[in-house]
């Protein structure tokens, strides 16, 4: 399902114009991105959490050049679904 599919589905279910729904969906995503960039997690009860994970510094190898490089500590965005969400998906996916 794409963002356009989500907008169409919400518009169909609520009767709200597609352009309004699209602006709302984009504002929602921008708000989540902005929060994660600031280092704040976003918790949506019954759906899941958008969190910032810390990756530790590690040593990696470039096998084609036979060199070792250090990958510095960094942060990545992640999504952790709620338990109720996971159980619904597990019971319905075939």
N, C-alpha and C positions, 0 to 999 in steps of 0.2 A: 504494500500500500504506500502510495506516495503522498506528499503534502497536498497535492491537488485532489487526490482521492479523499483525504481526510476533510478538506474544506467542503467538497461536494456532499459527503455524508452528513456532516454537521449541518450544512445548509438545508439539506433535504429533511432531516429530523426535527429541526427547530423552526424552519420557515424564515430564517434570517437570510438576508441577501449574501451572495457568495463573496462580494468585495469586502463586506463588513467582517465576515467570518475569517477571510484571508488575513486582514489586518490584525485581527485578534490573535490568530494562530501565530503570526510572525512576531507580534509583540510579546506573546507568551515565550516563544523560543529565545528572543532577544533578552528577555528578563532573566531566564535561566542561564544563558551564556554569560551575561554580565555578572550575575551572582557568582558563578564558578570562577570567572576571571579574577574577582575580588577575593577568592578563597572561601566563600561562604557556600555551604551545602544547601540544597533545596529538597525539602521533604514533602511528599504528596501522599497523605494517608490513604491506604487502600490501593495505591498505584505503585509507588516506589520512591527511591531517593536518587537524586543526581548529586554525586559526591566528587570531591577532588582527592585523588590518591597520590601519595608520595612514592616515587620510585627512588630507591637508594642508588648511590654511586656504584658503578660496576666496571670491571675490566672486560673488554671485548677484543676479539681478534679479527683482523682482516686476513683471511687465509690466502687470498690471491697475492698480496704483497708481503705476507708473513710478518705483519706488524701488529703491535698491541696498542690499543687506544683506551683511554679512560672516558666512559660516558658519565657525565656529571649527574648529580642528584637533580631530579626534575619532577614536575607534577603533571598528571593526566586526568581528564574528565572520565567519569565512569557512571554507570547506571546500575542500581541494585533494586530489583523488583521486590514488591511486598510479598509476604508469604501467601496471602490470600490470592494474589494475582498469579503467582507461580502454580498454586494448586489448581486454579481454574484452567490454566493453559495445559497442565499435565493431564487433567481429566478429559479435555475436549479435543486435543490434537490427535489425529489418527495417522 
